[in-house]
């Protein structure tokens, strides 16, 4: 991977985290994705809700280490990462996620929006602040839900 955009970095990180949840399970047992969905539903239901008219904001900033085929196979590159979560009293949650190479200027955030209420709601995505919101497809819903409700 000679050049990685912030979108590919976020997608690679999320896929790596969610890969185990997409594996098939033995007959008669719930799939890992179904177990994750149940855990997320319980977490959202038990999370503290802000007062009406207020938002709860949580920010995480750190370093994301991506391993890929850069100059050498298996080489690791550090990227800065900032996630900003906003939740309101109606159950809507928004995630703005930005990644950038250390020493570079920070780019525009990619955003996800979980509309009320909880895990059964609609998930929207946009790649940049000026882009239109689009509903997340069924094939990417579990991954988007895991990200937004993290």
CORQUIZI-V744908 format. One record per pair of residues at least 24 apart in sequence whose C-alpha atoms are under 10 Angstrom apart, sorted by sequence separation. I is the first residue (numbers start at 1). J is the second residue. D is the distance in Angstrom with one decimal. If there is no record, write none. Layout:
i j d
I J D
I J D
//
This chain:
i j d
59 83 5.6
60 84 6.5
77 101 8.5
78 102 7.3
79 103 9.6
80 104 9.5
82 106 9.5
91 115 7.0
92 116 5.0
93 117 9.3
112 136 8.9
121 145 9.7
58 83 8.2
59 84 4.5
60 85 8.5
77 102 9.7
79 104 9.8
81 106 9.4
84 109 9.5
90 115 8.7
91 116 5.0
92 117 6.6
93 118 8.7
120 145 9.8
123 148 8.8
58 84 5.9
59 85 6.2
80 106 8.8
83 109 8.8
85 111 9.8
87 113 9.8
90 116 6.3
91 117 5.0
92 118 7.5
119 145 7.4
57 84 7.1
58 85 5.1
59 86 8.8
82 109 8.8
83 110 9.6
84 111 9.4
85 112 9.6
86 113 9.4
87 114 9.3
89 116 9.7
90 117 7.0
91 118 6.0
118 145 9.8
119 146 9.8
57 85 5.6
58 86 6.6
83 111 9.6
85 113 9.8
88 116 9.6
90 118 9.3
91 119 9.6
56 85 8.0
57 86 4.6
58 87 8.8
92 121 8.7
94 123 9.5
96 125 10.0
55 85 9.9
56 86 5.6
57 87 6.6
91 121 9.2
92 122 9.6
93 123 9.4
94 124 9.3
95 125 9.5
96 126 9.7
97 127 9.8
98 128 9.9
114 144 9.1
119 149 8.6
55 86 6.4
56 87 5.1
57 88 9.1
92 123 9.8
94 125 9.7
96 127 9.9
113 144 9.3
114 145 7.8
118 149 9.0
55 87 5.5
56 88 6.4
96 128 9.5
112 144 7.5
113 145 9.5
54 87 8.7
55 88 4.6
56 89 8.5
96 129 9.6
112 145 9.0
54 88 6.3
55 89 7.1
114 148 7.0
53 88 7.6
54 89 7.0
55 90 9.8
64 99 8.3
112 147 8.5
113 148 7.3
114 149 8.5
52 88 7.6
53 89 7.2
57 93 9.8
59 95 9.6
61 97 9.8
63 99 8.9
64 100 9.5
112 148 6.6
50 87 7.6
51 88 8.0
52 89 5.4
53 90 9.3
55 92 9.8
56 93 9.3
57 94 9.6
58 95 9.6
59 96 9.5
60 97 9.5
61 98 9.5
62 99 9.7
63 100 9.6
64 101 9.7
111 148 9.2
49 87 7.8
50 88 6.1
51 89 6.0
52 90 7.9
55 93 9.5
57 95 10.0
59 97 9.9
61 99 9.7
63 101 9.6
48 87 9.8
49 88 7.1
50 89 5.2
51 90 9.6
63 102 9.1
49 89 5.5
50 90 8.9
48 89 9.3
49 90 8.4
50 91 9.4
49 91 7.8
47 91 10.0
45 91 9.2
44 91 8.5
44 93 10.0
95 144 10.0
97 147 9.7
13 64 8.2
97 148 9.9
13 65 8.8
95 147 7.9
96 148 9.1
13 66 7.5
95 148 5.7
10 64 9.2
12 66 8.1
13 67 9.7
94 148 6.7
95 149 8.6
9 64 8.8
12 67 9.5
93 148 6.9
94 149 8.9
95 150 9.3
9 65 9.4
10 66 9.6
12 68 9.8
93 149 7.5
9 66 7.2
9 67 9.9
4 66 9.7
86 148 9.7
87 149 9.8
85 148 7.7
4 68 9.6
83 147 9.9
84 148 10.0
85 149 8.7
83 148 9.9
85 150 8.8
1 67 9.8
2 68 9.0
3 69 9.7
4 70 9.2
1 68 6.4
2 69 7.0
3 70 7.7
1 69 5.0
2 70 5.2
1 70 5.4
2 71 7.3
1 71 8.6
2 72 9.9
9 79 8.6
1 72 9.8
10 81 9.1
1 73 9.1
9 81 10.0
45 117 9.6
6 79 9.0
44 117 9.3
45 118 7.3
44 118 6.2
45 119 9.1
6 81 9.5
43 118 9.5
44 119 7.5
42 118 9.4
43 119 9.7
41 118 6.7
42 119 9.1
40 118 8.8
41 119 5.4
40 119 7.0
41 120 8.4
39 119 9.9
38 119 8.7
37 119 7.4
37 120 9.6
10 97 8.3
10 98 8.6
10 99 7.5
7 97 9.6
9 99 7.7
6 97 9.4
7 98 8.9
9 100 9.2
6 98 7.2
7 99 8.3
6 99 5.4
5 99 8.8
6 100 6.4
5 100 8.6
6 101 8.8
5 101 9.7
4 101 9.9
10 110 9.2
6 107 8.3
6 108 9.4
7 109 9.6
6 109 9.1
7 110 7.7
6 110 8.8
37 142 7.5
40 145 8.2
44 149 7.2
36 142 8.3
40 146 7.4
43 149 8.3
44 150 9.5
43 150 9.3
34 142 9.1
37 145 8.3
41 149 9.2
33 142 7.0
36 145 9.6
37 146 8.3
40 149 7.0
33 143 9.3
36 146 8.1
40 150 8.5
7 127 7.8
22 142 9.1
6 127 10.0
21 142 8.9
22 143 9.6
21 143 9.2
18 142 8.4
19 143 9.3
18 143 6.5
17 143 8.9
18 144 10.0
15 143 7.4
18 146 8.1
14 143 6.9
17 146 9.4
18 147 9.7
14 144 8.6
17 147 9.8
11 143 9.3
14 146 8.7
11 144 9.9
14 147 7.5
//
